[in-house]
Amino acid sequence: MPYNQIINLMLALVIIVGAPVKPFSEDDAAFQLDIYQTLGMAGLVFVAWCVIVHIVTRQTAQRYHPFALMERLQWAALLFLGINLYLLELKACLSQFDWIQRVTSIGDMAGLLLYMLYTVSLWYITVRNMQPAETLQTPVSFVATRLRMLLPALLPYMILTILEAVLQMLPVPGIQAFLSTTTASLVFLIAFLGMAVTLIPWFIQYSWGCIPLNETYLKNVIETILQRFRIRFSKILIWPQPDDRNCTAAVVGIISKFRYLLITPCLLKYLSTAELEAVIAHEIAHIRYRHMLWYVIFMLGYSLILYNLSDPLIAWIFSHKDLAKTAFWLDSEHPKMSSILMVLPFMLFIVGYFRFFMGYFMRNFEREADSAVFEIHGAPWHLINALEKIGILAGNIRNQPSWHHYSIAERTQFLQDVALSSDTLDQFKKKLKFYKMLLLVTLGLLALSPRLMPVGIWQENTKVNLTEIYLEKLLHKEQERPEIYIMVSQIFLERGHKEKALELLEKALQFNPEQPDALNNWAWITTTETDATPASLKKALQYAQKATQLKPIAPFFDTLAECYCRLGQGREARAYAQKALDLATQTEKTYYERRLQEMDECREISSVPLR
């Protein structure tokens, strides 16, 4: 399984999904190019990519192995993908078509096809520039082999994307809103995991061109080991390889009905029966120690962190006004940079989580599986011999490390240490068990963490900060109109920030002291929403009187009546409540009749003297 390619694919999907679906601005949309000019520019970028790959692979072939160079260049493909989607805004350009705009997943599929175009061109050019002795395949057959290897990893995404597209096209009310909910994301995640444990293993046997193992003697040897450890496979398959130096075996699938044991012809050709038994014991150990299940747990952990912590993290960032202002400034002044910076943390998280965090467990799972040789042979020498042969056949890679495997030298040294002292294996297993338990505890805490965090406070502060920043942006554009302050003050009042609402209304009155809505709202909030002092009530009364003079409408007379009521002047309160009722529309009558009754009770309220 090309692990690096899968991580590269995951990063590409983040870039594709995070790409803008609308131009950043009308003035800067794709350098003011129309859709066909944008596609033409994308074509030039692709040509530049092909030229660069050709030059690099030709010039550096003497210093680097072409396949190692290809692994490095695949990361550069992500850069060119980003240029197309973020600088040229290709996905946003395609959304100009109405049918793509209605079905957003089509734009994602187009982005995936673009990524595959860059990847396939990299494979083709690299192999084309290789020396004939370095590969037994033509460029076309190499590309076909790599595509067949990668297709099982693409299959779930393609199926779910097509399903989403179909759902978006259905004329069902509310379907669009549902697809954007957390529940929909959870349903798609469950569907993805279901395909990962059933459909993908079943599909691999066909995509990778596997055939059943028919050699009776070897099949009996393998089945004897399976019976000893009570492990079942749906099939034991030969995994054809274009290069007979590729010696490996693999287990795919968790459920026995959809579980397959894959063996390359190289192992059958060059290993002795005892060495083959050691390799099979290693593969079976992956099942016995439930390593495949742990990989599912890692995927769940990845999804848990992504969906469970991303919203609280964003809320925490925007709850700090300085950070929120920086993000808002980037989004308005440098939207392309802002869009890239929004995607970058997710990309770094994927690399860190899978290559380093999960990679640590993968290396140690391989080491744990190696130890199974002691159960079948009592000594490690047959497995050591098998590993040494594999290293020689693969091109003397004995000391070559990997992020998901220890080097062959490290693996054989560990086996020798265990042979000399069984305590080495006991200590290793205790340590690995501790880290497994620590992982489960950590994931449990992550699942509960949103409930332990003050997310509600962060979200409320975020709303306040964004409202204030929006207001400041309007002021920066010289839109200093009292109406803006009044509108925003109402937002703050609805969210319980009364002091901030009063402050904004006072700013509105600084621009226009004759603004009746600002006068009335300040008076109403002061008398009804705060613990008013006699001085503030006096000021509220003055504002309410002025508001009714400027704009004699029912709500303003109602505010004036409330001010008199709070001051204990019941007769005036009732008079202005009656005035409000007289001016009320038919639909407002019920409310103002009730308010008139309330003003009748104001005579029983003790008077607050004016000063």
C-alpha positions, -999 to +999 in steps of 0.1 A: +000+000+000+016+034-010+012+051+023+030+083+012+007+085-018-024+081+005-012+109+028-005+130-003-040+123-015-055+133+018-036+166+017-049+172-019-085+166-007-081+192+020-068+217-006-096+209-030-124+210-004-110+242+012-107+260-022-130+290-028-162+283-047-167+320-054-142+346-066-124+364-038-135+397-052-150+411-084-120+432-090-094+404-085-113+373-097-087+352-115-068+383-127-100+395-143-100+366-167-131+349-181-137+312-177-119+302-209-089+324-202-087+309-168-087+274-182-060+285-206-038+298-178-044+265-159-032+247-190+000+268-191+006+260-154+003+223-162+028+226-191+052+243-167+048+215-143+056+189-169+087+208-180+099+211-145+094+174-137+112+165-170+142+187-162+145+176-126+142+139-133+168+141-161+193+163-142+192+145-108+188+109-119+225+102-112+223+114-076+189+101-066+170+069-074+141+079-097+115+064-075+128+083-044+128+115-065+092+108-076+082+105-040+096+139-033+081+155-064+046+144-055+046+169-027+054+196-052+023+186-071+003+199-042+018+233-047+007+234-084-027+222-074-029+251-049-019+276-077-048+264-098-074+264-071-063+295-050-044+318-073-063+311-105-095+303-086-102+275-110-129+259-088-146+293-084-143+298-121-161+265-128-189+274-104-200+300-129-218+272-146-252+270-129-253+232-127-219+232-109-230+259-086-261+239-076-241+207-070-209+218-052-195+182-050-190+183-088-164+211-083-146+188-058-146+160-083-131+183-109-104+193-084-097+156-077-093+149-115-069+178-117-048+164-089-048+130-106-037+147-139-006+161-121+001+128-104-002+107-135+020+131-155+046+128-127+046+090-129+048+089-166+076+115-171+097+100-142+095+064-156+101+077-192+134+093-180+146+062-161+173+039-174+159+007-189+177-014-162+159+004-134+124-007-143+108-035-161+077-015-170+069+010-197+056+044-186+020+034-195+021+001-177+037+018-146+010+044-145-017+017-148-002-002-120+000+028-097-035+038-105-048+003-096-029+005-064-044+039-055-079+032-067-091+014-036-082+045-015-101+068-039-131+046-042-149+056-009-144+093-016-157+089-051-188+070-040-196+094-012-190+124-035-213+111-062-239+102-035-237+138-022-241+151-057-272+130-063-287+142-030-280+178-038-299+174-071-330+158-055-359+183-052-364+175-015-370+205+008-343+208+034-318+184+019-292+211+013-295+222+049-292+187+062-260+180+042-243+209+059-250+196+094-228+176+118-253+147+116-247+144+079-210+144+084-214+117+110-235+096+086-209+100+058-181+090+083-200+059+093-205+051+056-168+056+049-157+033+078-183+007+066-167+007+031-132+006+046-139-027+063-160-044+037-159-028+002-123-018+000-107-052+010-131-069-015-123-045-042-085-047-037-083-083-049-096-072-083-080-038-085-045-052-077-050-082-101-047-108-073-053-145-082-060-174-058-030-195-045-034-229-061+000-245-052-012-273-029+019-277-008+023-240+000-014-236+006-013-265+031+017-249+049-002-216+052-035-232+063-017-252+089-004-220+105-039-204+102-055-234+120-029-233+147-037-196+156-074-200+147-074-173+121-095-173+090-092-156+057-118-153+029-090-161+004-053-166+002-041-147-029-011-142-051-003-105-055+013-101-089+041-076-092+057-062-124+091-065-107+100-099-092+123-082-067+093-068-048+090-093-019+062-086+005+030-098+020-001-080+034-033-085+052-063-065+041-096-064+059-108-068+095-139-090+092-130-126+083-155-127+054-138-096+039-102-105+049-075-115+025-039-126+027-018-113-001+016-128-010+038-117-039+054-143-061+089-131-050+083-146-015+073-179-030+103-179-053+131-170-030+121-180+005+124-214+020+093-230+036+105-221+071+112-185+061+078-183+044+062-197+076+079-169+096+066-142+072+030-157+074+032-158+112+041-121+110+011-113+089-012-134+110+001-116+141-014-083+127-048-099+131-041-116+164-029-084+180-058-065+163-036-040+145-061-036+117-087-026+143-063-001+158-059+015+124-097+020+124-094+036+159-068+059+145-091+070+117-119+075+143-094+096+164-086+117+134-123+123+126-129+130+163-103+156+165-113+172+132-150+174+139-150+177+177-123+202+182-122+224+151-152+245+161-141+250+197-106+260+184-120+285+159-143+299+187-113+302+210-093+320+183-120+345+175-129+350+211-096+370+214-102+403+197-066+408+184-067+374+167-101+380+154-091+414+140-061+398+123-082+371+107-108+396+096-081+419+081-066+390+062-099+379+049-108+414+037-074+427+025-057+395+015-084+369+009-062+345-010-037+344+018-065+340+043-080+311+024-045+294+023-039+300+060-073+284+068-063+252+050-027+250+061-034+240+098-054+210+085-026+199+062+000+202+090-024+182+113-027+154+087+011+151+083+017+153+120-011+128+129-004+101+104+033+103+096+045+109+132+018+099+157+003+070+138+036+062+123+051+055+157+024+029+164+028+014+129+065+009+134+059-008+167+030-029+154+055-043+128+079-050+156+052-067+177+042-088+146+079-098+141+079-113+176+053-139+166+082-159+150+091-170+185+057-187+189+060-207+157+098-215+156+110-206+191+139-186+175+140-156+152+166-169+126+142-179+098+125-145+099+159-127+101+170-147+070+138-138+052+142-101+060+178-101+049+168-117+016+140-092+011+165-063+017+190-076-008+164-083-035+149-049-031+182-032-038+202-035-006+178-015+015+188-031+048+196+002+065+169+023+048+144+036+074+108+043+068+083+063+088+059+033+090+086+005+093+118+002+112+147-005+089+156-042+083+188-037+103+167-024+133+142-052+130+168-079+129+187-064+158+155-063+179+149-100+172+184-109+182+181-089+214+148-108+222+166-141+215+193-132+240+168-120+267+131-126+268+128-096+291+134-074+261+101-085+245+082-083+278+094-047+283+085-038+248+050-052+250+044-036+283+055-002+269+033-007+238+003-017+259+008+014+280+008+037+250-023+020+236-041+026+268-028+062+269-042+066+233-076+054+243-077+076+274-066+106+253-093+100+227-119+096+254-108+130+269-109+145+234-145+132+230-155+149+263-134+180+259-160+203+243-182+197+273-153+206+296-144+238+277-162+271+280-172+269+244-204+289+250-184+318+264-160+317+235-188+317+210-205+346+226-172+365+228-167+356+191-201+371+182-193+403+201-158+406+186-170+401+150-198+426+155-174+452+168-149+445+140-177+448+114-187+481+129-151+493+128-148+482+092-179+503+083-165+533+100-132+528+082-151+531+050-165+564+061-200+551+066-203+568+100-241+569+101-261+568+133-283+540+117-253+517+117-247+522+154-284+517+162-285+485+142-254+471+158-266+482+193-297+461+188-276+431+180-256+436+212-288+441+232-303+408+219-271+390+231-274+405+266-246+432+262-266+461+275-237+484+284-222+479+249-255+487+233-258+520+253-223+529+244-230+525+207-262+545+210-243+573+226-219+573+197-248+575+173-260+606+192-226+622+189-230+621+151-266+633+153-281+645+186-314+647+169-317+610+160-350+599+175-344+562+173-311+565+192-328+587+218-357+564+223-336+532+224-312+547+249-341+557+272-358+523+269-327+503+277-318+525+306-353+523+322-360+486+315-327+467+311-304+483+337-304+492+374-310+529+367-298+556+390-320+588+395-295+607+373-298+581+345-336+581+348-337+618+345-315+617+313-337+589+299-368+610+305-352+639+286-342+616+257-377+601+256-394+635+256-371+647+228-377+615+208-415+619+209-412+655+197-390+645+168-410+614+159-444+611+176-452+574+172-467+548+196-434+530+206-418+563+216-447+574+237-446+540+253-410+546+263-419+580+277-447+564+297-422+538+311-398+566+321-426+584+341-437+551+356-401+544+369-400+579+383-433+573+402-454+598+382-483+575+375-507+602+361-481+612+334-473+575+327-510+567+321-515+597+299-486+588+276-496+552+276-531+563+264-514+584+238-494+553+226-526+533+224-544+560+204-515+560+178-512+522+177-521+502+146-548+476+148-523+447+153-506+466+181-538+474+201-536+443+223-500+451+234-507+488+242-540+480+261-519+457+283-493+485+287-521+509+297-532+486+325-496+484+337-494+522+338-526+522+360-506+503+386-477+528+385-495+550+412-486+523+437-449+526+429-429+548+452-416+579+435-379+584+426-372+621+431-356+640+403-323+658+409 
